Amino acid sequence: MLLHPNYHSGGAEIAGNWPPAWAAYICGALKAAGFTDLRFIDAMTNDLSEDQVRAILRSEKPDVIGCTAITPSIYKAERLLEIAREEHPEALTVLGGIHATFMYQQVLTEAPWIDAIVRGEGEEIIVDLMRACEDGRWATDRRSIQGIAYRDGSEVVATVAAPTVKNLDAITPDWSVLEWSKYIYIPMNKRVAIPNMARGCPFTCSFCSQWKFWRDYRIRDPKKVVDEIETLMREHDVGFFILADEEPTINKKKFVAFCEELIRRDLKILWGINTRVTDILRDEALLPLYRKAGLIHVSLGTEAAAQMKLDRFNKETTVAQNKKAIQLLRDAGIVVEAQFIVGLENETRDTLEETYQMARDWKPDLANWAMYTPWPFSDLFRDLGDKVEIFDYEKYNFVTPIMKPDAMDRGELLDGVMNNYRRFYMHKALFSYPWAGSGARRRYLLGCLKAFLKSGFERKFYDLGRVNYWGPQSKGKVDFGFDTSRKRADPGKIEWKTSHNRKLTGPQQAQLMACGGGTEQMSDEAETRVH
């Protein structure tokens, strides 16, 4: 049995329910290996309480119970596996995901009912683990299973890291385990999928965890990716997709081939990506091709704390370049979203206002102000030292101010961000979206406005209902509910380092920049090598 924890924060989920692709990939790998007696429970999408999950567990007789967790959902995942242990004392409990991969010492210490942690990509590791269980070798041969961590008495043991999955095209996810009728993208009112074209990133930025988790950069055959999208459309009525890749345009040749294949098959499906300003400027002449392939939404890492001129951040682009990239996308008929990261220690009312004025000047269709969230296993978290004072990982969700600015309290910071959202989207609703031309772009923007208003009316946006924010008059009464009993993990018990399996052609450590930053581009030689 696989469990997806019920965690909500009012962030990206305001656009709809997102299909937990990890379950499809794990189930696909298990079924290919002969383990076909599987059940997946999506407690998040179905908003299941602990008692409801307990009732499901009680009605089943699983031999192995697995769960996943990103950093903010780690406590929910630990609790589900504790319930699993209470209901099925003899079952093996397994946890995977990025947080446990690097923080396994802390997780196994605070949740000793977890029998094993899968560290890194799970498709091959989970099969090895299941075979050991099936053969009765778990207790005796645990040390021989690569890529796991477990408790042996009072000792936490981490086995040698497993190799990454080398042939991504050989992985066949079992999409049938997901309840597709539940995964609706509100702006389009269609079922949504999140396929991936590549895993990892060829760069090694200190603030980021993606390259550390995936370790090396591998990219799929574009035709295979389109095959998967066509299958999702035909068998599960998917009508919109977002590529899961951090930066899908890094490998220009593969991305162009992907777009050309979509055009050749004439699938007539719209989709979105995240990418970098530098890639948009590089691909100016190709933007009409991208739009023809169905690309409708691009989220850009435009300006993220760069205006604060911090020594540890560098502007990834000039203001003029950011503005130009946004205009190029709009001219190509593509909806463009600007990302702003706020909330470091020297944030002020003036710097928040600066990001709003940038948003007005650049004229993106959408803008997002995310709270800076230092992943506890990133090098930057360690470098920040005592400036990080909140260790309640449930709040590490991009909507809660983890860092406290020197010149503002957290309630003022939230109020300033909400003020930016109110002004930006009020202006768009009255003077932009209704007149944004015709066709798919206008319908998409009106759908985005619907999603935004719906989450605001329900008080789910940015968790406003739970933190008691009702407008400027309540900023002094905001309660983020931090669990102050949570303490900093022992730095000596965090897996800071990982083996990056690709030889980098550029600097070994990319410059410290905000998400979407960096001036690096893959050379033709590098693109050929990672094919």
C-alpha positions in Angstrom: 0.0 0.0 0.0 1.3 3.5 -0.9 0.1 6.6 0.9 0.3 10.3 -0.2 0.1 12.5 3.0 -2.7 15.0 3.4 -0.8 18.3 3.4 -2.1 21.7 2.2 -0.6 25.1 2.4 -2.5 27.4 -0.1 0.4 27.6 -2.6 0.5 25.9 -6.0 -2.6 23.9 -5.1 -4.8 26.9 -5.6 -4.7 26.1 -9.3 -6.1 22.6 -8.7 -5.3 19.1 -7.6 -2.0 17.8 -8.8 -1.5 14.1 -9.7 1.1 12.5 -7.4 3.3 11.1 -10.2 5.6 9.3 -7.8 3.0 6.7 -7.1 2.5 5.9 -10.8 6.3 5.5 -11.2 6.7 3.3 -8.2 3.7 1.2 -9.0 4.9 0.8 -12.6 8.3 -0.4 -11.4 6.8 -2.8 -8.9 4.3 -4.3 -11.4 7.1 -4.8 -14.0 9.0 -6.8 -11.4 5.9 -9.0 -10.6 4.5 -7.2 -7.6 0.9 -6.7 -8.7 -1.0 -6.6 -5.4 -1.0 -2.8 -5.0 -3.2 -0.1 -3.7 -2.6 3.7 -3.7 -4.3 6.1 -1.2 -4.2 9.8 -2.1 -5.0 11.3 1.3 -4.2 14.8 0.1 -6.5 15.0 -2.9 -9.3 13.3 -1.1 -8.6 15.3 2.1 -8.6 12.2 4.3 -8.3 12.6 8.0 -6.1 10.4 10.1 -9.1 8.4 11.2 -10.2 7.8 7.7 -6.7 6.6 6.7 -6.7 4.4 9.8 -10.0 2.8 8.7 -8.6 2.1 5.2 -5.5 0.5 6.7 -7.6 -1.5 9.1 -9.7 -2.9 6.2 -6.6 -4.0 4.3 -3.8 -6.5 5.1 -0.7 -4.9 3.6 2.7 -6.5 4.0 4.5 -3.2 3.1 3.3 0.3 3.6 5.1 3.1 1.8 4.8 6.9 2.0 6.5 9.9 0.5 7.3 13.4 1.8 8.7 16.7 0.6 10.0 18.8 3.5 6.7 20.5 4.5 4.8 17.2 4.5 7.4 15.2 6.5 5.4 15.2 9.8 2.2 14.2 8.1 4.1 11.3 6.4 5.7 10.2 9.7 2.3 10.2 11.4 0.7 8.1 8.7 3.4 5.5 9.0 2.9 5.6 12.8 -0.7 4.8 12.3 0.3 2.0 9.9 2.5 0.5 12.5 -0.3 0.7 15.1 -2.7 -1.1 12.8 -0.2 -3.6 11.2 2.7 -4.2 13.7 4.3 -6.8 11.4 4.2 -4.8 8.2 7.3 -3.1 6.8 7.0 0.7 6.8 9.0 2.6 4.2 9.4 6.3 3.6 10.8 8.0 0.4 11.2 11.4 -1.0 13.7 14.3 -1.0 13.5 15.3 2.7 14.1 11.8 4.1 16.9 11.2 1.5 19.1 13.8 3.1 17.6 14.1 6.6 17.3 10.3 7.3 19.2 10.6 10.6 16.7 13.0 12.1 13.7 11.3 10.6 14.6 7.8 11.9 15.4 9.3 15.3 12.1 11.1 15.6 10.1 8.4 13.9 11.6 5.0 15.0 8.5 3.2 13.7 9.8 3.7 10.2 11.7 0.5 9.1 13.4 1.8 6.0 14.1 5.1 4.1 14.6 5.0 0.3 17.3 7.5 -0.5 17.0 9.0 -4.0 15.2 7.7 -7.0 12.9 4.9 -5.9 12.0 2.7 -8.9 15.0 0.3 -8.7 15.6 0.5 -4.9 12.0 -0.4 -4.0 12.1 -3.4 -6.2 15.3 -4.6 -4.5 13.7 -4.0 -1.1 10.5 -5.9 -2.0 12.5 -8.9 -3.2 14.4 -9.0 0.0 11.0 -9.0 1.9 9.5 -11.6 -0.4 12.5 -13.9 0.1 12.6 -13.4 3.9 15.9 -11.7 3.7 15.0 -8.2 5.0 16.3 -8.7 8.5 19.5 -10.4 7.5 20.4 -8.7 4.2 19.5 -5.1 4.8 23.1 -3.9 4.5 23.4 -5.3 1.0 20.4 -3.3 -0.4 21.8 -0.2 -1.9 20.2 3.3 -1.4 18.4 2.8 1.9 18.7 3.8 5.6 17.4 2.1 8.6 17.8 1.6 12.4 19.8 -1.2 13.8 19.2 -0.9 17.5 20.3 2.6 18.4 22.4 2.9 15.3 21.2 4.6 12.1 22.7 2.7 9.1 22.9 4.2 5.6 23.9 1.7 2.9 26.0 2.7 -0.2 24.1 5.0 -2.6 22.3 3.2 -5.4 23.1 4.2 -9.0 20.7 6.5 -10.7 18.2 5.1 -13.2 20.2 5.2 -16.4 17.5 4.5 -18.9 14.5 6.8 -18.2 12.7 5.6 -21.3 12.6 2.1 -19.8 10.5 3.2 -16.9 6.8 2.6 -17.6 4.6 4.4 -15.0 1.3 2.9 -14.1 -1.0 5.9 -14.5 -4.1 3.7 -13.8 -3.5 3.8 -10.0 -4.5 7.5 -9.9 -8.1 8.8 -9.6 -7.9 11.0 -12.7 -11.3 12.5 -12.3 -9.9 14.2 -9.1 -7.0 16.0 -10.8 -8.5 19.1 -12.4 -6.5 22.2 -13.4 -8.9 25.0 -12.5 -7.8 27.6 -15.2 -8.6 25.1 -17.9 -11.2 23.0 -16.1 -9.5 19.9 -17.5 -7.6 17.0 -16.2 -3.9 17.7 -15.7 -0.8 15.6 -15.8 2.9 16.4 -14.9 5.1 14.2 -17.1 8.9 14.7 -17.0 11.3 15.0 -19.9 14.5 15.0 -17.9 15.7 14.3 -14.4 18.2 16.4 -12.6 20.1 19.5 -13.7 23.5 19.9 -15.2 24.3 22.8 -12.8 25.0 22.7 -9.0 23.6 25.8 -7.4 24.1 26.0 -3.7 20.5 27.0 -2.9 19.0 24.1 -4.8 18.3 20.5 -4.0 17.3 19.2 -7.4 20.7 18.3 -8.6 21.6 16.8 -5.2 18.6 14.5 -5.3 18.7 13.4 -8.9 22.5 13.6 -9.0 23.1 13.5 -12.7 21.3 15.0 -15.7 19.5 12.5 -17.9 17.0 13.4 -20.6 14.5 11.2 -22.4 13.8 10.6 -26.1 11.3 13.4 -27.0 9.2 11.0 -29.0 8.8 8.8 -25.9 7.6 11.8 -23.9 5.0 12.6 -26.5 4.0 8.9 -26.5 3.3 9.2 -22.8 1.3 12.4 -23.3 -0.7 10.8 -26.0 -1.4 7.8 -23.7 -2.5 10.1 -20.9 -4.9 11.9 -23.3 -6.3 8.8 -24.8 -6.6 6.6 -21.7 -7.2 9.2 -18.9 -8.7 12.2 -20.7 -5.9 14.5 -19.8 -6.4 17.9 -21.3 -3.5 20.0 -20.0 0.1 19.2 -18.8 3.0 20.9 -17.1 6.5 19.5 -17.6 7.9 18.6 -14.3 11.4 19.5 -15.3 13.1 22.4 -13.4 14.4 23.9 -16.6 13.1 21.9 -19.7 14.7 24.3 -22.2 18.3 23.7 -20.9 18.8 21.1 -23.7 17.6 23.2 -26.6 17.9 20.5 -29.2 15.7 18.0 -27.2 13.1 20.7 -26.4 12.8 21.7 -30.0 12.4 18.1 -31.0 9.7 17.7 -28.4 7.8 20.6 -29.8 8.2 19.5 -33.3 6.8 16.0 -32.4 3.8 17.6 -30.7 3.1 19.6 -33.8 3.6 16.6 -36.1 1.0 14.5 -34.2 -1.4 17.5 -33.9 -2.5 16.5 -30.4 -4.1 20.0 -29.8 -3.2 20.0 -26.1 -2.0 23.1 -24.2 0.8 22.9 -21.7 3.1 24.9 -19.5 6.7 25.0 -18.2 9.1 26.8 -15.8 12.3 28.2 -17.4 14.9 30.9 -17.4 15.0 34.3 -18.9 18.3 33.5 -20.6 16.7 30.6 -22.4 13.8 32.8 -23.7 16.2 35.4 -25.0 18.3 32.6 -26.6 15.2 31.1 -28.3 13.5 34.4 -29.4 13.2 33.1 -33.0 11.7 29.8 -31.8 8.9 31.1 -29.6 6.3 30.9 -32.4 7.2 27.2 -32.8 6.8 26.7 -29.1 3.4 28.3 -29.2 2.4 26.3 -32.2 3.2 23.2 -30.2 0.7 24.2 -27.6 2.9 26.0 -25.0 0.6 28.5 -23.4 2.1 29.2 -19.9 5.7 30.0 -19.1 6.8 30.7 -15.5 10.0 32.7 -15.4 12.6 33.0 -12.7 12.9 36.7 -13.3 13.8 38.7 -10.2 14.3 36.9 -6.9 15.9 38.9 -4.1 18.4 40.2 -6.6 17.2 43.8 -6.0 18.5 43.4 -2.4 22.0 43.2 -3.7 23.0 40.5 -1.3 26.6 39.3 -1.6 25.4 35.7 -1.7 23.0 36.4 -4.6 23.8 37.7 -8.0 21.3 39.2 -10.5 20.8 36.4 -13.0 19.8 39.0 -15.7 19.4 42.7 -16.0 16.1 44.4 -15.5 16.0 45.2 -19.2 16.5 41.5 -20.1 13.7 40.4 -17.8 11.4 42.9 -19.3 12.3 41.9 -22.8 11.8 38.2 -22.2 8.3 38.9 -20.8 7.4 41.0 -23.9 8.8 38.3 -26.3 6.5 35.7 -24.7 3.5 38.0 -24.7 4.1 38.8 -28.4 4.2 35.1 -29.2 0.8 34.6 -27.6 2.1 32.9 -24.5 0.9 33.7 -21.0 3.9 34.7 -18.9 4.3 34.5 -15.1 6.9 36.4 -13.2 8.3 34.9 -10.0 9.5 37.0 -7.1 11.1 35.6 -4.0 10.8 37.8 -1.0 11.4 37.5 2.8 15.1 37.5 3.4 16.5 39.3 6.4 16.9 42.7 4.7 13.4 42.8 3.1 11.7 46.1 3.7 8.5 47.8 2.7 10.5 49.6 0.1 11.9 46.4 -1.5 8.5 44.8 -1.6 7.2 47.9 -3.3 10.1 47.6 -5.7 9.0 44.2 -6.8 5.4 45.4 -7.3 6.7 48.3 -9.5 8.8 45.9 -11.5 5.7 43.7 -12.0 3.8 46.7 -13.3 6.6 47.9 -15.5 7.4 44.5 -17.0 3.7 43.7 -17.6 3.7 39.9 -17.0 0.3 38.3 -17.2 0.7 36.7 -13.8 2.9 37.4 -10.8 3.8 35.3 -7.9 5.5 36.4 -4.6 7.0 33.4 -2.9 8.5 33.5 0.6 12.1 32.5 0.7 12.4 28.9 2.0 15.9 27.6 2.8 15.8 23.8 2.4 17.4 22.3 5.5 19.7 20.1 3.5 21.0 22.8 1.1 24.4 24.4 1.5 22.8 27.8 1.7 20.8 26.7 4.8 24.0 25.9 6.5 25.6 29.2 5.4 22.7 31.2 6.8 23.4 29.8 10.3 21.6 31.6 13.1 19.6 33.7 10.7 17.3 30.7 10.3 15.4 30.4 13.6 12.3 28.3 12.6 12.8 24.6 12.3 9.1 23.6 12.0 9.4 22.0 8.6 5.6 21.9 8.1 5.9 25.6 7.4 8.6 25.3 4.8 6.1 25.8 2.0 6.9 29.1 0.2 3.9 30.8 1.7 5.0 31.1 5.3 7.8 33.6 6.2 10.5 31.3 7.6 13.1 34.1 7.7 12.3 37.2 9.7 13.3 40.5 8.1 15.4 42.8 10.3 13.1 45.7 9.7 9.7 44.0 9.7 7.9 41.3 11.6 6.4 38.3 9.8 2.8 39.7 9.9 4.0 42.9 8.2 5.8 40.9 5.6 2.7 38.8 4.8 0.6 42.0 4.7 3.0 43.6 2.2 2.9 40.5 0.0 -0.9 40.5 0.1 -0.9 44.2 -0.8 1.1 43.4 -3.9 -1.3 40.6 -4.9 -4.4 42.7 -4.3 -3.1 45.6 -6.4 -1.6 43.5 -9.2 -4.6 41.3 -9.8 -7.2 44.0 -9.3 -5.6 46.0 -12.1 -5.4 42.8 -14.3 -9.0 41.9 -13.6 -10.3 45.4 -14.5 -8.0 46.6 -17.2 -6.1 43.6 -18.7 -7.7 40.1 -18.8 -11.1 41.2 -20.3 -9.3 42.8 -23.2 -6.5 40.3 -23.7 -7.5 39.5 -27.2 -9.4 36.4 -28.1 -8.9 32.7 -28.2 -6.9 30.4 -26.0 -4.7 33.0 -24.3 -7.7 35.1 -23.1 -9.6 32.1 -21.9 -6.6 30.9 -20.1 -6.1 34.2 -18.3 -9.7 34.4 -17.3 -9.4 30.8 -15.9 -6.4 31.8 -13.9 -8.3 34.8 -12.4 -11.1 32.4 -11.5 -8.7 30.1 -9.7 -7.2 33.1 -7.8 -10.6 34.5 -6.8 -11.9 31.1 -5.7 -8.9 30.4 -3.4 -9.2 33.9 -2.0 -12.9 33.6 -1.3 -12.3 30.3 0.5 -9.5 31.8 2.5 -7.2 29.0 1.3 -4.7 31.3 -0.6 -1.4 31.5 1.3 -3.1 29.7 4.2 -4.8 33.0 5.2 -7.7 31.4 7.0 -5.5 29.3 9.3 -3.1 32.2 10.1 -5.9 34.6 10.9 -5.1 37.2 8.3 -8.1 39.3 7.2 -6.4 42.3 5.7 -4.1 45.1 6.8 -6.1 45.6 10.1 -5.1 42.1 11.2 -1.4 42.1 10.4 -0.5 42.4 14.1 -2.7 39.4 15.0 -1.3 36.9 12.5 -0.4 33.6 14.1 1.7 31.3 11.9 1.5 28.6 14.5 5.2 27.6 14.5 6.0 24.6 16.6 8.9 26.0 18.5 9.7 22.6 20.1 11.2 21.7 16.8 15.0 22.2 16.9 17.8 22.5 14.3 19.0 19.2 13.1 22.6 18.2 14.1 24.6 19.4 11.0 26.8 16.4 11.4 23.8 14.1 10.8 22.7 15.7 7.5 23.9 14.2 4.2 25.2 17.5 2.8 27.3 15.9 0.0 26.2 13.7 -2.8 28.0 12.2 -5.8 27.3 14.3 -8.8 27.7 11.7 -11.6 28.2 14.1 -14.5 31.4 15.9 -15.3 30.6 19.5 -15.5 32.0 21.6 -18.4 31.6 24.9 -16.5 32.5 25.9 -12.9 32.1 23.0 -10.4 29.8 25.2 -8.3 27.4 27.5 -10.1 27.0 31.0 -8.8 24.5 31.4 -6.0 21.4 32.7 -7.6 17.7 32.7 -7.2 15.6 30.0 -8.8 15.7 30.3 -12.5 19.0 32.1 -12.4 22.4 31.4 -13.8 24.1 32.5 -16.9 25.2 29.0 -17.9 24.0 27.4 -21.1 24.6 23.9 -22.4 27.1 23.8 -25.2 26.3 21.7 -28.3 29.0 19.3 -27.1 27.4 18.9 -23.7 24.0 18.4 -25.2 25.3 15.6 -27.4 27.0 14.0 -24.4 23.8 13.8 -22.3 21.8 12.4 -25.2 
